[in-house]
Amino acid sequence: MLHTCWKRSRYIICFCVPVAMVIAGGFITFRETGKISTTMPSSKEILSPEYGNRSLCSLDHLTVTIPSDGELDNMTDNQLTDLYWSYINTIQVLCRKIVRIGKIEDGGKEVCTDVPFHPRPPCIVYSFGINYQWDFDEDAARIFGCEVFSFDPSMRNKGETYKYADNITFYMIGLEAKNTVLRKHWKMKTLEQIRQYLNHTERTISILKLDIEGSEWTSIPQMVSSGTLRSVNQMQIELHGKGTKHTLKVLRMLYNDGFRLFMRERNLSCKYSKAGLVRARTSCMEVSMIRVSFPLTKCD
């Protein structure tokens, strides 16, 4: 006997399949096969020879190019927006082992666990922008065994510095292009200064998460020019804005510093429309990047 959904007009396609998944672990692992698994692979599996050395490859031949400053100066606002949107929606490197850290909704991030980017102890994670949502930080500590350092100048509940969990320490500090104090008495420091303060100048930051409400566009140029990002393996950033000459220049700086996009995700909580645009856009975009400092083979 046919299900009732097939009793409608033959011109209507009715798909009666379950679409809900119960995510108990708080993350999803995308395996090489394209299937979805809700179990975290072991370090032994991730580092196995049959998987690791062949996983990472370059898609630079498909990358959208950000032109010179002079060419950007001659572009209209809509052209700049379209270029920005095209750039951050183009994957530049193929990471086959991607793990969702944190919740599925706003706040979770995608982490590359291909060799050699898989975080493993004694790894450290810097998480900027908490807003009382600890799911990313908790998962980074639990899944990878990393020591997590969490930063947010707006959180005023337990003091300027405190231990949130065994492997998670909170600091009431924000990230900016210079060391300053804002009108709300927010203490802002550069990434370079924070690393010095925590005695991490000789350590690699396995994951750098930035959710800092637009301050990424001022803090990233300083991080690049100071050379601090050369100690970062991968970044997960919530980008804000609609695309300007400045934001495109910042993205070009990251590319020239070796960072390649391996995942992007629209944050639909920030939709907007504008005259001249074909469709609505979002002014918030989640991007994940790894820093490639060695030649990669071209993806087939």
N, C-alpha and C positions, 0 to 999 in steps of 0.2 A: 504494500500500500504506500503510495507516494505521500511524503510529508506535505502538510498543508501549504507550506510556502511555495511549492511547485504548482499549486492549483491556479495561480494567477496567470495573466496574459503571457504568451510565449515571448513577448517583447521585453519582459521584465526579468532580469537575471537576479535570482535570489540566492545569496550565499549564506547558508546556515552552518557557519563554523564558529567554534568558540574563539574569541579574540582577547579574553582577559587572562592574565597570568598573575599568579600570586608570587611576588618576589620576596622570599623570606630573608635572603642574605643581604639585601640592599644593593645588589649590583648585578650586572649581566656581563658574561664573558662571550665575546664574539669569536668563534673559532675559525680556523682556516677554511672549513667547509662551508661557511656562511650560515651554519645553524646557530642557534642560541642555546647557551647552557647557563644554568643558574648555580653551577658549582665552580669554585675557584680552582684552576689547574695548579698542580703542585709545582714547586720550583724545579724539581727534577724533570717534569714534563716540559716546562717552558724552556729549559736550558738544554734539552736533548739535541744531539747533533743532527738528527734527521729533520728537525724543525728549525732550530735557531739561525744557523748561518745563512739560510737561503730565504729568510722571510722578508727582510727589509730591502726595498728597491726604490729607485727614483722615478718620479713622474714629472720631472722638471720640463720634459719636452712638451708637456701639456699645460704648463703653468701660464697663467695670465701675467703678463709683464707690466710692471708699473713704470711708466716712462720717466724721462728726465724732469727736473724742476721746471725748465723752460716750457716743456710740453704741457705739464700740469697747469702752469699759469695761463695757458690759452684755452683751457677746457671750461665749459659751462658747469654750473652747479649740478645739473642733471647728469651730465657726462661723468663728472667726478663721482656722483652717487652710484651710477651704473658700473663704473670701473671698480669701485670699492666693493660693491656687492658681488661682482664677478670674481674678484680676487679671493675674497674670503670664502667663496663657495667652491673653490677649485682645490682638490686634494693634490699635494705636491710630493708626498712620499707614501708608499704603501706599508702601513703597519698592520700585520695580520692578526696580532694578538692584542685586542683592545679590551680593557676591563672598565666597567662603570664603577666609579668610586662615589659613594653617597647615594642619595635618593634619586629616583627616576625623574622627578620633577625638577624645577628650578633649584639649583644648588649642587646637584651632582655633576661630576666631570668625567671625561674619558681619558684613561691612562694607557699609554703604550707599554706593553710588557715584552716586546721583542728584544732579543739580545742585541745590544748590551744595555737596553734601557729599563729592563725589569728592576724595580727597586728591591733591594735586599739589605738586611742589617749589615753594618751599622748605618743605614741610610737616614737622611734627614729630609723633612718636608717643611716648606714654608707655606702657610695658608693665610692670605691677606683678604679680609672681608668675611666676617663670621656672621654678624647680625643674629647671634643666639642660635644659629643653626650649625650643629656640630657633626652632622652626618658624614660629611666629607672627611673631616679630621679623624673621626672615630674609625672609619673604614680604612684610611691610610695607615693608621697605627695597627689595626687588627689584621688586615689582609697582608700587608707587606712587612710588618714588624718594625716600621720606621719610627724614629723620634719626631714628633710633630710639634712645630712652633706656630702658634696661632696669633694673629694680629688684628686688632680692630680698635680704633680710637674712640668709637661711639658707645662701646659697651661699658657701663658703669654699675656693676653689681657686686663684685667681690674684691675689688682693688685693682691696682695697676698691673700687678703680676701675680699669677696664682697657678697652681697645678690643677688643671681640669680633670686629668686622669693620669694613670701611671706614665704613659708615653706622650702626653699632651700638655704643653705649657702655654699659658695665655699671656700676652703682653698688650697693654692698652696703648698701642703705637700704630700709626698709619704710615702708608708708603707715599712718598712724593719725590720730586726732583731735587729738593734741598731740605736741610734740617730746619724746621720751623715750628711754630705753634699757631694754629688757626684760631679764629674768633671764638669757637666753642671750646677753647682750651684743649683742642686735640693736638697731641704731640705727633709730629710727622718727621720721618727720617728717610734717608735714601737706603736702598738695599745694601749698598757698600757699608754704610755706617752701622746698620743693624748686624751685618755679618761680623764686623769688628767688635761690636758690643757683646755678641754672643760667643766670641772666640771661634768663629767658623771660617775664618779667611783661608784656611788650608783644607777645608772640607767641600765636597761636591754637594750641591742641592739636587736631590733626585727629582723632586717635583716642586715647582713654584706655581701656586694657584693665586690668581689675581681676580678678585671680584670687588673692585674699588670705585665703582660708580663714576667712571670717566677719568679718574686720575691716572689710568694706564697711559693715556696719551701724553702726559707730562713726565711721568716717572720712567717709562721705557727708554726714551732717548738718553737720559742720564745713565741708566743701567748699561746701555750699549757703549756709550762714549767712555765710561769708566772701566769697561772690560769685565764688569761683575757678572754679566750673563754667560761668560765663558766657563763659569763654574756651575752652570745650570744644565741638567740633562734634558728636561722637558718642562713646558709651561702649559697651563690650562687657564685661559683668560676669557672673561666675559667682556666683550668689546661693546662700547656704547657709542652711539652717534650714527649719522647717516652717510658719512663719506665726505671728507674735505681734502684740500691739498695737504694739510698737516697730517691727517690720519693716514693718508696714502704714503707720505714720506716716512712715517714711523713704521708702517708695515714693510716698506722697502728696506729700512734699516735692519729690521729683524731678519729679513731674507738674506741680506748681505752678511749678516753676522752668523749665518748658518742655520737659522731656524726654518723648518719646513712644516707645513700644515698636514696633519694626518687625519683630522676629524673636525667637522663643524656641525653645529646644531642651532637651528633657529629658536630663539626665545620669544615665544608668541605673546608674552605679557607686555611687549613694548611696540605694538603695531602702530603704524602711522601711514597716512596717504598724503600725496602732494600733487599739485597740478603739473601735468607733463609726464608723470610716471604711469606706466601701463597698469601696474597693480600695486596693491598695498605692500609696504615693506615692514621690517621690524628694525627698531633702532638698537636692539640688543642681540648679540650673536655670540654663541659659545664656540670658541675655537681651541684646539689642542695642537701643540707643536712640539717637535723634538729637535734638538740641536745636532746637526749632522756635521761632523768634523773629519769625515773620511769619505773617499769616493764610493759611490753606490752604483750598482749595475742598473741599467735601464729596465723598467718593468716591461714584461712582454705584453 
